[in-house]
Amino acid sequence: MERLVGEALKDGGQAVRNQAGHIVDLLERAESWEDAELLLLEAFPDLDDPDFQTTMEAAQVAADLLGRYAVRLETGRA
C-alpha cells in the first residue's frame, strides 16, 4: 500500500514521497476529509500553497486506494 501511495505522490516532491507511510497513517487516523487536511498541514508545515495542493490531491488518491484496499480485504479479494 505504501508503494502505491508513493506512486500517487510522485508529483508532490521527493520529501513528500519519502513520507508515504506517514501520510497513510495520517489518513487512517482522520475521521473526515477536513481532519485529514489539518493533519497533513500539521505534518508538512513547510509546504507552500502549490506543493500543499499537490499533496492534498495525492492524499485524495491515497485515500481512495486505501478505501478500495479495505473493501478488497473485507471481501477476501485482496
PyMOL commands that set and color helices and strands:
alter all, ss='L'
color gray80, all
select helices_A, chain A and resi 2-8+10-12+14-17+20-29+33-43+49-75
alter helices_A, ss='H'
color red, helices_A
deselect
rebuild
show_as cartoon
